[in-house]
Amino acid sequence: MNICLTTGTKKITSIHRAANAALAQRIDATSVAEELARSSKDVINISVECQESDIITDSSGEKYRAIFSALLHFPATRDLHVQGPERDTKAEAIKDSEVLGKAYEFEGEPGLRRVAERLERKTWSRAEITGAAESSFEGLLRDPQAKTGTKVEKLIPPGEGWVRSNDEMLWDPRSEVYFVQIGTQMGKYLMKDSKTKQFQEVDTPHTSTEFAINARAGGASLVRKGAKMERTVMLPDMPKIARLALKFPLSFLDSPASAFSIFQGLRSAEAADWCAKNFHTRLLKALGGKIHNWETRELQTVLATVLRDMDSELLKGTTAFSGCNALLALLLGDRLVVSGIGQVRALLLFEDDSTRLLLAGTHDCLAEKERERVEEAMGVIQDGLLHRTLETTDDAQRILRAKNCFEVLSLEAGGPIDEKQIKAAYRKLVLKVHPDKRGDAVDLDAYNKAFARLDSAKDEAETILSKDADACRELCKVLSANIHTRESAAELLGVDKTADTDTDSVTEEAEKACRWKIKSLEKLEASANKLFEQAKAICKEAVETIRRPGSSEALPRQEALLKVGLSTSRAMGARDLRFPTPIVKMEPESAAWSVPTAGKGCRLALLVGATAALPSQRLVALGKGMLKQPKAAALRWCQEADASANSVGAICIGFEVRKRPGEQSPATAKRLKTTSLGSGEAGSVFLRHVLFRHSQLRHVDPMARREGAAKTVSEAEAAALETLRELLASPAAFGKICRERSDCQTGSQPGNMCGHLGWLGRGEQEPAVEEAAFSLEVNDFSDIVTTCRGIHIIQRLG
C-alpha cells in the first residue's frame, strides 16, 4: 500500500463549534481533492487544530485537537477521519497526533480507532511530553517491531506486579485491576463490578512522578525512669521495603515515597511495640491496593484506616488494656499527610523561625467539652487521670460517681430483697449526705447534688423492683460485675474462668449465657431502658473478655493495668475505658500539606506525650543550627520535655529541595584546604569522626581506645549531642574535642590526623556510617550515628 503522509497545523477562528466542524471538513475535502489530482497513492493528513472556545475565561480560551484524515484506495476508495480529544495545550495535541500516526502505521485502522478511544482517558505528563517519543507510547501501542502477517504481539502494561489471569489479560492482585493485552479491548484497564461481577473499564494507572525533594528523618527517645514507652518507625523508601519485605512492588507511587510513625505506650509499652512491628505491613498493603492516582483526602483516609485496623487488633489480643498514642506521617511526592490519635502534635518549623501547626490531637480530659463527655460516659477524673471506677471515702463523691441506682444505694450485688431494704439503705445514707447535717467546711454544692441523686435512685430502684423482683436482682448483679477481669466475667456468665490460649469452646458457652441473661432482663426494657441497655452492653463485653486468649502466667500482669489511670481521653487500645461505655474514644484526626519544591527547606516535628506539650518557639530554639541533624534535634526536644515524664520521644523530618547535578551549595564552595588528604578513588569520601562507646555494646572492638564512660546508649547519645553542638558552633575545635572525648584509636593520632578514618568507598563501612557519610557535603557534620561500635559524630573532609 502506497501512502503519502502530510502533517500540519491549522487554526480555525470561527466563533461556533458547529461552524468549526463544517469549516474543518471543507478544508480537509479540498486538501484531499488536490492531493488526489496529483497522485493515485493513499493520502493521509495528520494535523493539529486550534479552536476558540465559546466559553469566555481568564485564559485565551483556545483548545487543541489532533486530526487524522485519510483518503484510502485499497480495497476500495473511501475516507477515514479520526480525531483526538480536546486538549488545553498544543504540545498535548501534538503528542496525540504522534501516537495516532504510529497507531495507524503499525496496527492499521483498528489500532487507530482503539488508540483514539484510549487517548480520551489519557493525561500526558510533562516528562512524557518532553521525553523520547517511544517511551510515551508504552501501554498504548503494540510492539512497533511486530510485522504484518505475523503473530499479534501482546501489549505490556507499565509498572510491576502484573500476573497472568488468562491468555488475554494480566491482573494486579492488590488493586484487582485487569489489563487486556490482545483482542477487541486491547490496551484497556478493567475492574469487576462488586455486585454484577461484570467488567467495567477504568482509567489508566497513575504514572509515577519524581519530585526534587530530599527528606532526612531521625527519631529519639529518652528514658528517665522505668521502661522505654516510645517506638519509632521510619520507612524512607517504601517501594524498596515493599519489594524486599512483602514481595510486591509499589511502582505507581510518586517519589519520594516515605512514611514515619511514633507510638507511645500509656500503661505499658506492649501496645506501642505491637503497633511499631505491624505498621509497615498494613500501610504498604493499603497503598498497594490502588494503582491509580491517590487523592490527598484518600491518603488521609488510608492513614486513619491503618490506625483503626491496628486498634481493632489491639482490642482482641493480650494488649487490650495497654493503650497508646500514635502519630503517622506519609510523604508521597510533594504531598505530606499526617494522622494521629491521643496526645500528639505535628508542627512545621521554617528556616525563618516561624511555625505552622499541622495537627494537634484532642486529648485533654480537663478541657470543658472533653470533661463533659467523660462524665456523661460515667468516667472518673482524678489528678488529671481517667478511671472507670475509683474508690473514695467521701460519701458525696461516691454517690456522684456511682454508675446506677443500685450502686448509689450501696446495695449488694445480689440486689434488693424488698422495698424495706431499699428504704433502709436510703435512710442510712441520708444521714451522711444531707446538706443540713454537714458543716461549712465541705463542698455544699456536691452534697446537694448527691442528696438529689440519692432521692432519685431510691425512687428508680423501687420502681424497678415493683415491675419484676427477680429481673431487678438479676439486673443489679449484671450492673455490679467487673467484666474486664476474666474471673468476674466467667462468674457472671457461669463459664470456666481458667485462662487459655484456645477460647473457642468456652466462648460459645459464654455467648449462649449472654443471650439468656439479656432475655431474662427484657421485662425491664420499657421501665428501665437506660439500665437495660447498659446491662446488655456489659453482658456482651463479658463475652469478649472470655474470648480474649491469655495464659495464667500473663493474666495477672495484664489485669493489673486496669488500676492504672490514663492520661489522655483519646487513645488506641485501653479496652476497659472504651467498653461498655466510651470514656476514652478512638477517633483519628488528619491533616495535609504541600512540601515546597523550590526555595528554602523546612522541618516537621512529630511529637507525642510530654514533647507534644513543648511550646512551638521553644522547639525552634532547641533545634537551631541542626537543620541537617534531625535525630540530634529530636533528642534535644526530648531532653527539654517535662522532667516528670518517665519516658519521652520525638521524630524530626527535614525537607530540602534536591540540587541539580553539578550544583553546589554556598557552604560547599567554601572548602577547607585538603591538599594533605591526597586523592581517593572516584566515589570515595574522606572522613573523620568522634566515637562514644557504652557498656551495652556486645562486640569486641579492636579499634577501641578505651571502654568509654557511658553506661547506656542514652548516655552516649547525650554526650554525642553535646559534642555535636560544640562542633557546629566551632568546627575548628575538632582536633581538641576528638583527642579528649573520642573512644576510638584514631583519637590518639597526631596533629591534624586526629580522628581520621581516611578515604572510604561504598561497602567499606557499616550501612549507617555509609548512609550518613555519602549524604554529607564537604565540611558538613553528620547527625548522631549508631553502629555496633557505639555512637559517632562524623565529618566529611573530601
BELTA-V193460 format. One record per backbone hydrogen bond with DSSP energy under -0.5 kcal/mol. CO is the residue of the C=O (numbers start at 1). NH is the residue of the N-H. If there is no record, write none. Layout:
co=CO nh=NH
co=CO nh=NH
This chain:
co=2 nh=42
co=3 nh=5
co=4 nh=6
co=4 nh=44
co=6 nh=46
co=8 nh=48
co=10 nh=12
co=10 nh=50
co=11 nh=13
co=12 nh=52
co=16 nh=20
co=17 nh=21
co=18 nh=22
co=19 nh=23
co=20 nh=24
co=21 nh=25
co=22 nh=26
co=23 nh=27
co=24 nh=28
co=25 nh=29
co=26 nh=30
co=27 nh=31
co=28 nh=32
co=29 nh=33
co=30 nh=34
co=31 nh=35
co=32 nh=36
co=33 nh=37
co=34 nh=38
co=35 nh=38
co=35 nh=39
co=42 nh=4
co=42 nh=44
co=43 nh=71
co=44 nh=6
co=45 nh=47
co=45 nh=69
co=46 nh=8
co=47 nh=67
co=48 nh=10
co=49 nh=51
co=49 nh=65
co=50 nh=12
co=51 nh=63
co=54 nh=56
co=55 nh=57
co=61 nh=53
co=63 nh=51
co=64 nh=87
co=65 nh=49
co=66 nh=84
co=67 nh=47
co=67 nh=69
co=68 nh=82
co=69 nh=45
co=70 nh=72
co=70 nh=80
co=71 nh=43
co=72 nh=78
co=78 nh=72
co=80 nh=70
co=82 nh=68
co=87 nh=64
co=89 nh=93
co=90 nh=94
co=91 nh=95
co=92 nh=96
co=93 nh=97
co=94 nh=98
co=95 nh=99
co=96 nh=100
co=97 nh=101
co=98 nh=102
co=99 nh=103
co=100 nh=104
co=101 nh=105
co=102 nh=106
co=103 nh=107
co=103 nh=108
co=104 nh=108
co=107 nh=111
co=108 nh=112
co=109 nh=113
co=110 nh=114
co=111 nh=115
co=112 nh=116
co=113 nh=117
co=114 nh=118
co=115 nh=119
co=116 nh=120
co=117 nh=120
co=118 nh=121
co=119 nh=122
co=122 nh=124
co=125 nh=129
co=126 nh=130
co=127 nh=131
co=132 nh=136
co=133 nh=136
co=133 nh=137
co=134 nh=137
co=135 nh=138
co=137 nh=140
co=137 nh=141
co=143 nh=146
co=147 nh=150
co=155 nh=157
co=163 nh=171
co=168 nh=181
co=168 nh=182
co=169 nh=165
co=169 nh=166
co=170 nh=179
co=171 nh=163
co=171 nh=173
co=172 nh=176
co=172 nh=177
co=177 nh=172
co=178 nh=190
co=179 nh=170
co=179 nh=181
co=180 nh=187
co=181 nh=155
co=183 nh=186
co=185 nh=188
co=188 nh=180
co=189 nh=202
co=190 nh=178
co=191 nh=200
co=193 nh=197
co=198 nh=193
co=200 nh=191
co=202 nh=189
co=206 nh=208
co=209 nh=211
co=209 nh=255
co=211 nh=213
co=212 nh=658
co=214 nh=656
co=216 nh=654
co=218 nh=652
co=220 nh=650
co=222 nh=224
co=222 nh=648
co=229 nh=265
co=231 nh=263
co=233 nh=261
co=234 nh=236
co=235 nh=259
co=237 nh=241
co=238 nh=242
co=239 nh=243
co=240 nh=244
co=241 nh=245
co=241 nh=246
co=242 nh=246
co=242 nh=247
co=242 nh=248
co=250 nh=253
co=255 nh=211
co=256 nh=258
co=256 nh=333
co=257 nh=238
co=258 nh=331
co=259 nh=235
co=260 nh=329
co=261 nh=233
co=262 nh=327
co=263 nh=231
co=264 nh=325
co=269 nh=273
co=270 nh=274
co=271 nh=275
co=272 nh=276
co=273 nh=277
co=274 nh=278
co=275 nh=279
co=278 nh=282
co=279 nh=283
co=280 nh=284
co=281 nh=285
co=282 nh=286
co=283 nh=287
co=284 nh=288
co=286 nh=289
co=287 nh=290
co=291 nh=206
co=293 nh=295
co=295 nh=299
co=296 nh=300
co=297 nh=301
co=298 nh=302
co=299 nh=303
co=300 nh=304
co=301 nh=305
co=302 nh=306
co=303 nh=307
co=304 nh=308
co=305 nh=309
co=306 nh=310
co=307 nh=311
co=308 nh=312
co=309 nh=313
co=310 nh=314
co=311 nh=315
co=312 nh=316
co=313 nh=317
co=314 nh=317
co=317 nh=320
co=319 nh=322
co=319 nh=323
co=320 nh=575
co=322 nh=267
co=323 nh=266
co=323 nh=267
co=324 nh=572
co=325 nh=264
co=326 nh=341
co=327 nh=262
co=328 nh=339
co=329 nh=260
co=330 nh=332
co=330 nh=337
co=331 nh=258
co=332 nh=335
co=334 nh=336
co=334 nh=595
co=335 nh=332
co=335 nh=337
co=336 nh=593
co=337 nh=330
co=338 nh=591
co=339 nh=328
co=340 nh=589
co=341 nh=326
co=342 nh=344
co=343 nh=609
co=344 nh=361
co=345 nh=607
co=346 nh=358
co=346 nh=359
co=347 nh=605
co=348 nh=356
co=349 nh=603
co=350 nh=353
co=354 nh=350
co=356 nh=348
co=356 nh=358
co=359 nh=346
co=362 nh=342
co=363 nh=365
co=363 nh=569
co=364 nh=367
co=367 nh=371
co=368 nh=372
co=369 nh=373
co=370 nh=374
co=371 nh=375
co=372 nh=376
co=373 nh=377
co=374 nh=379
co=375 nh=378
co=380 nh=382
co=380 nh=387
co=382 nh=385
co=385 nh=382
co=386 nh=566
co=387 nh=380
co=393 nh=395
co=394 nh=398
co=395 nh=399
co=396 nh=400
co=397 nh=401
co=398 nh=402
co=399 nh=402
co=404 nh=408
co=405 nh=409
co=406 nh=411
co=407 nh=410
co=412 nh=415
co=418 nh=421
co=418 nh=422
co=419 nh=423
co=420 nh=424
co=421 nh=425
co=422 nh=426
co=423 nh=427
co=424 nh=428
co=425 nh=429
co=426 nh=430
co=427 nh=431
co=429 nh=432
co=429 nh=433
co=430 nh=434
co=434 nh=437
co=435 nh=438
co=439 nh=442
co=442 nh=444
co=443 nh=447
co=444 nh=448
co=445 nh=449
co=446 nh=450
co=447 nh=451
co=448 nh=452
co=449 nh=453
co=450 nh=454
co=451 nh=455
co=452 nh=456
co=453 nh=457
co=454 nh=458
co=455 nh=459
co=456 nh=460
co=457 nh=461
co=458 nh=462
co=459 nh=463
co=460 nh=464
co=461 nh=465
co=462 nh=466
co=463 nh=467
co=464 nh=468
co=468 nh=472
co=469 nh=473
co=470 nh=474
co=471 nh=475
co=472 nh=476
co=473 nh=477
co=474 nh=478
co=475 nh=479
co=476 nh=480
co=478 nh=481
co=481 nh=483
co=482 nh=485
co=485 nh=489
co=486 nh=490
co=487 nh=491
co=488 nh=492
co=489 nh=493
co=490 nh=494
co=490 nh=495
co=500 nh=550
co=501 nh=503
co=503 nh=507
co=504 nh=508
co=505 nh=509
co=506 nh=510
co=507 nh=511
co=508 nh=512
co=509 nh=513
co=510 nh=514
co=511 nh=515
co=512 nh=516
co=513 nh=517
co=514 nh=518
co=515 nh=519
co=516 nh=520
co=517 nh=521
co=518 nh=521
co=518 nh=522
co=519 nh=522
co=521 nh=524
co=522 nh=525
co=524 nh=528
co=528 nh=532
co=529 nh=533
co=530 nh=534
co=531 nh=535
co=532 nh=536
co=533 nh=537
co=534 nh=538
co=535 nh=539
co=536 nh=540
co=537 nh=541
co=538 nh=542
co=539 nh=543
co=540 nh=544
co=541 nh=545
co=542 nh=546
co=543 nh=547
co=544 nh=548
co=551 nh=555
co=552 nh=556
co=554 nh=558
co=555 nh=559
co=556 nh=560
co=557 nh=561
co=558 nh=561
co=559 nh=562
co=560 nh=563
co=561 nh=564
co=563 nh=565
co=566 nh=386
co=569 nh=585
co=572 nh=324
co=574 nh=577
co=575 nh=578
co=575 nh=579
co=577 nh=583
co=577 nh=584
co=581 nh=583
co=585 nh=571
co=585 nh=587
co=589 nh=340
co=591 nh=338
co=593 nh=336
co=593 nh=595
co=601 nh=351
co=602 nh=655
co=603 nh=349
co=604 nh=606
co=604 nh=653
co=605 nh=347
co=605 nh=607
co=606 nh=651
co=607 nh=345
co=608 nh=611
co=608 nh=649
co=609 nh=612
co=609 nh=613
co=610 nh=613
co=611 nh=614
co=615 nh=619
co=616 nh=620
co=617 nh=621
co=618 nh=622
co=619 nh=623
co=621 nh=624
co=623 nh=626
co=626 nh=629
co=629 nh=633
co=630 nh=634
co=631 nh=635
co=632 nh=636
co=633 nh=637
co=634 nh=638
co=635 nh=639
co=636 nh=640
co=637 nh=641
co=638 nh=641
co=642 nh=645
co=646 nh=224
co=646 nh=225
co=648 nh=222
co=649 nh=608
co=650 nh=220
co=651 nh=606
co=652 nh=218
co=653 nh=604
co=654 nh=216
co=655 nh=602
co=656 nh=214
co=660 nh=663
co=665 nh=669
co=666 nh=670
co=669 nh=671
co=674 nh=677
co=675 nh=678
co=681 nh=684
co=685 nh=687
co=685 nh=760
co=686 nh=797
co=686 nh=798
co=687 nh=757
co=687 nh=758
co=688 nh=795
co=690 nh=793
co=691 nh=693
co=691 nh=743
co=692 nh=791
co=693 nh=710
co=694 nh=697
co=700 nh=702
co=701 nh=704
co=703 nh=745
co=710 nh=695
co=712 nh=716
co=713 nh=717
co=714 nh=718
co=715 nh=719
co=716 nh=720
co=717 nh=721
co=718 nh=722
co=719 nh=723
co=720 nh=724
co=721 nh=725
co=722 nh=726
co=723 nh=727
co=724 nh=728
co=725 nh=729
co=726 nh=730
co=730 nh=733
co=731 nh=734
co=733 nh=737
co=734 nh=738
co=735 nh=739
co=736 nh=740
co=737 nh=741
co=738 nh=742
co=743 nh=705
co=743 nh=706
co=744 nh=747
co=745 nh=748
co=746 nh=749
co=746 nh=755
co=750 nh=753
co=751 nh=754
co=753 nh=756
co=755 nh=689
co=758 nh=687
co=760 nh=685
co=761 nh=764
co=766 nh=770
co=767 nh=771
co=768 nh=772
co=769 nh=773
co=770 nh=774
co=771 nh=775
co=772 nh=775
co=773 nh=776
co=777 nh=780
co=780 nh=796
co=785 nh=792
co=787 nh=790
co=790 nh=787
co=791 nh=692
co=792 nh=785
co=793 nh=690
co=794 nh=782
co=795 nh=688
co=795 nh=797
co=796 nh=779
